[in-house]
């Protein structure tokens, strides 16, 4: 079993390479955008890093105006909501992510199915999070 498939390693690779990586099972081929040492499909431990294209489509979203302290420190709140959602990667898997570059005060202007791309500029040291923006 390889202990390198951790969230710390995931965010380090995301920050350094500015590319979305996940894992691929070498036994059954299952792809996961979340780092994990064990395959959720076949339960094997023969995993390797897999680079995703960074392209996705917005599957669903919500805009949040009652925010946690960490997001308030970044300027989000009642008058500046942030959006988060589930994105479907070009390769098929889905993952939860921030949705940047959209108007959280006007969610009617945000469309499910819209094309997104990875937004690696959103990372910071305090609260790293995966983010996408309109393509």
C-alpha positions as CSV (number, residue, x, y, z in Angstrom):
1,X,0.0,0.0,0.0
2,X,1.3,3.5,-0.9
3,X,0.7,6.3,1.6
4,X,1.5,9.0,-0.9
5,X,-2.2,9.3,-2.1
6,X,-3.3,11.9,0.6
7,X,-5.1,15.2,0.4
8,X,-1.8,16.9,1.3
9,X,-0.1,15.3,-1.7
10,X,-3.1,16.2,-3.9
11,X,-3.0,19.9,-3.0
12,X,0.8,20.0,-3.2
13,X,0.6,18.6,-6.8
14,X,-2.3,21.0,-7.6
15,X,-0.3,24.1,-6.4
16,X,3.0,23.1,-7.9
17,X,1.9,21.6,-11.2
18,X,-1.3,23.8,-11.6
19,X,-2.9,20.6,-13.0
20,X,-5.7,18.5,-11.6
21,X,-4.5,15.1,-10.6
22,X,-6.4,12.2,-9.1
23,X,-5.8,8.5,-9.0
24,X,-6.2,5.5,-11.3
25,X,-6.4,1.9,-10.3
26,X,-3.9,-0.1,-12.3
27,X,-5.9,-3.2,-11.8
28,X,-9.4,-2.2,-13.0
29,X,-8.9,1.3,-14.5
30,X,-11.2,3.2,-12.2
31,X,-10.6,6.9,-12.1
32,X,-11.0,9.1,-9.0
33,X,-10.4,12.8,-8.7
34,X,-9.9,12.4,-5.0
35,X,-6.7,10.9,-3.7
36,X,-7.1,7.5,-2.1
37,X,-4.8,4.6,-1.5
38,X,-7.5,2.0,-2.2
39,X,-9.7,1.6,-5.3
40,X,-13.4,2.1,-4.4
41,X,-14.3,-0.2,-7.3
42,X,-12.2,-3.3,-6.9
43,X,-10.7,-2.5,-3.4
44,X,-7.2,-3.0,-4.7
45,X,-4.2,-1.0,-3.6
46,X,-2.4,-0.8,-7.0
47,X,-3.0,2.9,-7.5
48,X,-1.1,5.5,-9.5
49,X,-1.5,9.3,-10.0
50,X,-3.6,10.3,-13.0
51,X,-3.6,13.8,-14.6
52,X,-7.0,15.0,-15.6
53,X,-7.6,17.5,-18.4
54,X,-9.0,20.2,-16.1
55,X,-12.1,20.5,-18.3
56,X,-15.5,19.9,-16.8
57,X,-19.2,20.7,-16.9
58,X,-21.3,22.2,-14.0
59,X,-23.7,19.5,-12.8
60,X,-25.3,21.4,-9.9
61,X,-24.5,24.4,-7.7
62,X,-25.5,26.5,-4.8
63,X,-24.6,30.0,-3.8
64,X,-23.8,30.5,-0.1
65,X,-24.3,33.8,1.7
66,X,-24.2,32.7,5.3
67,X,-20.5,31.8,5.4
68,X,-18.0,30.1,7.7
69,X,-15.4,32.3,9.4
70,X,-12.7,31.2,6.9
71,X,-14.8,32.4,3.9
72,X,-15.8,35.6,5.7
73,X,-12.1,36.3,6.1
74,X,-11.8,36.1,2.3
75,X,-14.5,38.7,1.9
76,X,-17.6,36.5,1.3
77,X,-20.8,37.0,3.1
78,X,-24.4,38.2,2.8
79,X,-23.6,40.8,0.2
80,X,-20.9,38.7,-1.6
81,X,-22.0,35.0,-1.7
82,X,-19.7,32.4,-3.1
83,X,-20.8,29.5,-5.3
84,X,-19.9,25.8,-4.9
85,X,-21.1,22.8,-6.9
86,X,-20.6,19.4,-8.3
87,X,-18.6,19.3,-11.5
88,X,-18.4,16.4,-13.9
89,X,-14.9,16.1,-15.3
90,X,-14.3,15.5,-19.0
91,X,-13.1,12.0,-18.1
92,X,-16.4,11.2,-16.3
93,X,-15.8,11.4,-12.5
94,X,-17.6,14.1,-10.4
95,X,-16.1,16.2,-7.7
96,X,-17.2,19.1,-5.4
97,X,-15.5,22.4,-6.1
98,X,-15.8,26.2,-5.7
99,X,-17.2,27.9,-8.8
100,X,-15.3,31.1,-9.5
101,X,-16.1,33.8,-12.0
102,X,-19.8,33.6,-11.6
103,X,-22.2,36.1,-9.9
104,X,-23.4,34.6,-6.6
105,X,-25.8,37.5,-6.2
106,X,-27.5,36.5,-9.5
107,X,-27.7,32.7,-9.5
108,X,-30.3,32.8,-12.4
109,X,-27.3,33.7,-14.6
110,X,-25.5,30.5,-13.8
111,X,-26.4,27.5,-15.9
112,X,-26.0,23.8,-15.2
113,X,-24.2,22.1,-18.1
114,X,-21.9,25.1,-18.6
115,X,-18.3,24.4,-19.6
116,X,-15.7,24.9,-16.8
117,X,-12.0,24.8,-16.5
118,X,-9.7,24.3,-13.5
119,X,-8.9,27.5,-11.7
120,X,-5.6,26.9,-10.0
121,X,-5.2,30.5,-8.9
122,X,-7.8,30.0,-6.1
123,X,-5.4,28.0,-3.8
124,X,-4.0,29.5,-0.7
125,X,-2.1,28.2,2.3
126,X,-4.8,28.5,4.9
127,X,-7.8,26.8,3.2
128,X,-6.9,25.1,0.0
129,X,-9.9,24.2,-2.1
130,X,-10.4,23.0,-5.6
131,X,-12.0,25.6,-7.9
132,X,-13.3,25.8,-11.4
133,X,-14.3,28.8,-13.5
134,X,-16.3,29.3,-16.8
135,X,-14.4,28.2,-19.8
